[in-house]
Amino acid sequence: MTIQRYLVYGAGAVGSVVGGLLHRAGCQVCLVARPAHAAAIAARGLRLETATEKLTLDVPAVAGLSEIEPAEGDAILLCVKATQTAAAVADLARYFPPPTPAFCLQNGVANEAVVAERFANVYPVLVLFNAVLPEPGRVALTIMDFLAVGRFPSGTDALTAQVAADFAAAGLPTREHPDAMAVKWGKLIGNLNNALLAVTDYYWQKAFADPDMLALMREVMDEGLRVLAAAGVSPADVTGRFDIRAQVEAFAAQRVEFANVPPEQRGYPSMWQDLRFRRPETEIAYLNGEIVRLGERHGVPTPINRALVAAIEESIRTGQGVGQFPLARLRERIARQTPARQPSDAP
């Protein structure tokens, strides 16, 4: 099979950037987006902003699968939140046959198994860039790194080669990886800080410029890595510079460069955007919650990730948006979650 058309299902910030750039590169693309976003694109085109360009792209966009005609050569780019994966797969399976390739451009490590229940050819895609959707019809690419793609549960094939080539031609540096799930576990460790930025109201560049924030970011990831070690999970880093803590240190060394970032270039995790726009759910259960569950199973305390889960849940419950937990208040919460040390039996 050769991919003839990319159907971007759940085209929010990430999906619209990928779909828009593929469209500009000459690929056949259709965005399946929320009604307001799809209507704005249909009326005025997709406005896509990068650090160097402001584009208006006439990429097709619809609000539902009933508005398109499935065809041979279709490939699904699944970009919904992990909380929506099961419902998305049920919807897609009504229109597309099981052999249709499905590429999961999603955070977390649970999506691929859910998709594989209905589709035979599933592909994890590691997404290492940041994008925001400030209003329907407009997206901004704020931080760009690269993507990686492989088969689920492992391996590569002709379609991973095509996707890597198509994405790269569109300006999205992409490589194939034979163990893309291990790479996704590696990204999950970094994604643990999404909740931290959301509850403290930091954007990535500001976080990398704040030593106190960097210290807590390292602690969050250290805790996650201890849990994965106890669970026998070996995360991989496609960049070749793992462990992730070293990457944070590298960012920390560039504090001056990251100072005074204009608002339109600030990188916010999707969880920050969820709280900012008072959405009723986040991916917390599939990120920090994954670490908490594994920690319980393998006897590893997870006070930091537990505190972050509780802080996100409280932020949603109160509906007061981002920044309810400044660092000092969050540290107090973590201290309450930390188990007391037992006195030593040694004399």
N, C-alpha and C positions, 0 to 999 in steps of 0.2 A: 504493500500500500504506500501511496504517496499522499501527504496531506495537501488538500486543495483549498480548504477553508478553515480558519480558526474561529470557533465560537467561544467568546469570552463570557462565561456564565458567572454572574456576580461582579460585573464590571464597575467596581468602585474606583478608588484611587490607583491601586496597583494594576488592576485589570485594564483600566482605561489607558494608563501609560503604556502597558505592553501592547494592547490592541491598537492604540493610536500609532505607535511607532512601527508596528508591523504593517499597518495600512499604508503609512507613508512610504515604506520600503517596497510596496507593490504586492504584498500578500493580500489575499481575499480574507476579510475579517468581518465579523458581526458582533457587536457588543450587546449582551443581555443584561440590562441594568435596572435599577429602581425607576419607577415611572417618571419622576421629576427629572432625573438625570437623562434618561432616554429621550424625553420630550425636548429638553434643552438642546441636546446634541442634534436631534432631528431638525430643530428650528434654526439653530445658529452654528452648527458644527461643534466638534470637540475642541475646546481651547486648551492646549497643552503647553505648559510653561516649563522650561528648563533654566539652568543657570545662564545659558547663552542664547536661547531662542524663545520666541512666543509664536506658537503655531495655531492655526485653525484648520482642522481636518474634517473632511466630509465623510467620516467613517459611518457605516450603517449602525443604527442602534435601535433596539426594540425593548419593550417592557416585559415580554414573555415569549416562551417558545412557540406558542400558537401562531405567532406572527411571522415565523420563518418556515421554510420547507427544508427538512433534513435531506442531505444528499451524500452520495458516495464520496469519500475523501474528506469528510468532516472530521475535525478533531476538537475535543472539548478542552478549553483552558479553564479549570475550576478555580475561582478566586473568592469564593464566599468564606466567611468566618467558619471556624471549626464547629461552632454551635449550630450552624445551618447546613452542615454537610449532608446529614441523613435526608433532610427534606429536599435538598438540591438534587441528590442522587435519585430519589423517588420521582421527582419531576423530570429529570433528564431521561430516565429509563422508559418513560411513557412515549418518548419521541425517537430515541436513538437505540439501535440494536446493540447487544452485548459486545461485539467486537470493536465498537467505536473507541479509539484511543482517548483516554482521559488523563490530563496532566494536572497535578495538584500544586498550584502556586499558593500554598497555604502555610501558615504557622502550625507548629505542633507536629506530633508524630502519630496521631490516631486516624487521620483522614483517609490515608491510602487503603487501609484495611476495610473501611466502610465502603469506599468506592468499589473495591474489588468484589464486594458481594453482588454487584449488578453488572460490572463491566470487566471484561477479560484482560484488557490491556491498560494497565495503570502505571503512571509515571510520576514519581516524586520530583518536584522542582524546588530547589533552594533559591530563594529570592533575597538577595542582599542589596536592596536599595530601599529608599524611603520616598513615599509620595503622599500628598494630602489632597483632599477634595474640598476646597473651601466653599463651593457653591455648586449647584447642579450645572453640568455642562463645562465645568472648568476643573482641571487637575494641575498639580505642580509637582515636578520631580525635584526633590530637595537634596537628596544624597544618593549618589550612584556608585555602586561597586560592581557586582557581577551576579550571574545566575549559574546554576548547575542543574543538570538533568540526568536521570537514569531510570531504569525499569524498577518496578516493584515486584518482588522484594529486593532484587539486586540485578545487576547486569546492565548492558547497553544494547542497542540494536539500530536498525536503519532509521527508525523514527527519532530516536534520541539524536542521531547525527543530523537529521533534517532540521529538527527544532533548534539545535545548537547553531546550525548555519543560518537559519532564518532569523533567529533572535539577534545573532551577531551582526548580520547585514542590516538589521533595523537600528543598530546602535546600542544593543543590550548585550554586552560581553557575556558569553555563555560557553560553558564547557560541559562535556560529558563526564559522568562519574559512575563507576561500577557499583558503588555502595552509597547511593544517594540518601538512604534512610539513616545511615550513620552520620552523614553530613547534617541531616535535619536534626538529629539529636544534638549535634554540636551547636547548631543555631539556636535550639531551644534554650541552651544555657545562656546565651546572650539575650534571648527574648525574655528571660526572667526579669530583666530590668525594665521592660515595658510598663509593668505595674508600678514600679518605683517612680518612673518619670511622671506617670499619670497622677498619682496621689500627691506628689510634691509639686506638680506643675512646672516641670523642667522640659526643655527640648534637648535633643541630643548634643548639640554643640555647646549649650550652656552646661550640661552635665559634665562633658569632657573637660570643661574649664574650671570646675569646682572640685578642689581636693577632697572636701568632706563628702561630696556626692560620689566621687570616684572610689573613695574608701568603702562606702556602703555598696556600691555596684560590685566591687571585688568580693565582698562578703556574701552577697546574694549568689554570685556564680560559684564561689568556693563551696557553699552549702550544697548547691545543685550537683557539682562535680563529685562531692563525697557520697551523695545518694546514688549517682550513676555507678560509681566504683563498687558500692556495696551490692547493687543490683546486677552487676556483671555486664553493664551496657558500656560499649566503647564508642564514644562520640568521635567523629572525624572532623577535620577542618580542611576543606578543599583548597584553602589559600596556602596551605603548607606552613602556616605560622601559628598553629595551635600549641600552647593552650591559649584560650581566649583572654585570660588575664593579661598576658603579654600584649595583646592587641589593645586592651584598655590603657595599659601603661604607655603604649605608643601614641595613642590619642592624647593622653595627659601631657605628653611632651610638647604638644602643639597648642597649648592653651592660648597663646597670643593670637594664633591664626584663627581660632574659633571665636574670638571675642567680637561683640557687636554685630552679630549676624542680622541682616535685614529680616523683617517678619516674613516676607514671602519666600525666604530661603531657609527657614528654620525647619528642622526635621522633627516631627512628632510621631511617636508610635501610634498605631491604630487604637490602642487602648486609651491613650490620652484623648483621641478624637471621640471615642465612645462616651467618655465621661463629659467631655466638653459639650457634646450635643445631646446629653441626657438620654442616651440610648439605654434600653432596659437590660441589655446583656453585653458581656464581654467574653474574651477568650481565656479569662483567668483560670478556669477549671482545666484547660488544656495546656497551660504553661506552668505557672507556679503550682496549680493544683495537681498536676502530674507529678511534680517533685514531692509534694506533701504525701500523696498516696504511695509513691514508691518508698519514701522514707518510713512511713508506717509499716509497710510490708517487710522492710529489711532492718528495722530497728535503728534508724538514723534520725536523730532529732532535726526538725526543720523550723526553728522558731522564726527565722527571717521570712521565709516564704509563707508560713502560716499567717504572719502579721500582714503581709502584703495581700493575701487572699481576703483577710478580714477587712482590711482598709478599702479595697475595691468594692467589696460587697456593701460596706457601710456607705461609701460614696454613691453607689447606685440607689440604695434604700432612701437616703436623704434627698437625692436629686439636686445636690448643691454643686455638682460639677467637679472640676479638677482642683487640686491644690488644698484639699482639706487636711492633709497630713504633712506639714513642714517637717524637715529632717529631725528636729528635736522631738516633736510629738511622735514621729514614727519610731525613733529609737526607744522611746518609753514603751510603745506597744510591743516592740521586739523583746525588750527586757522582760515584759510580763509573760511572753510566750516561752522564754528560755527556761528549760528545766533546771531546778536547783541542783548544785553539785552535791554528791553524797560524800560524807566525811570518809577519809581514808582509814582503812583498817590497820595501816602500818603504825607501829609505835612511834 
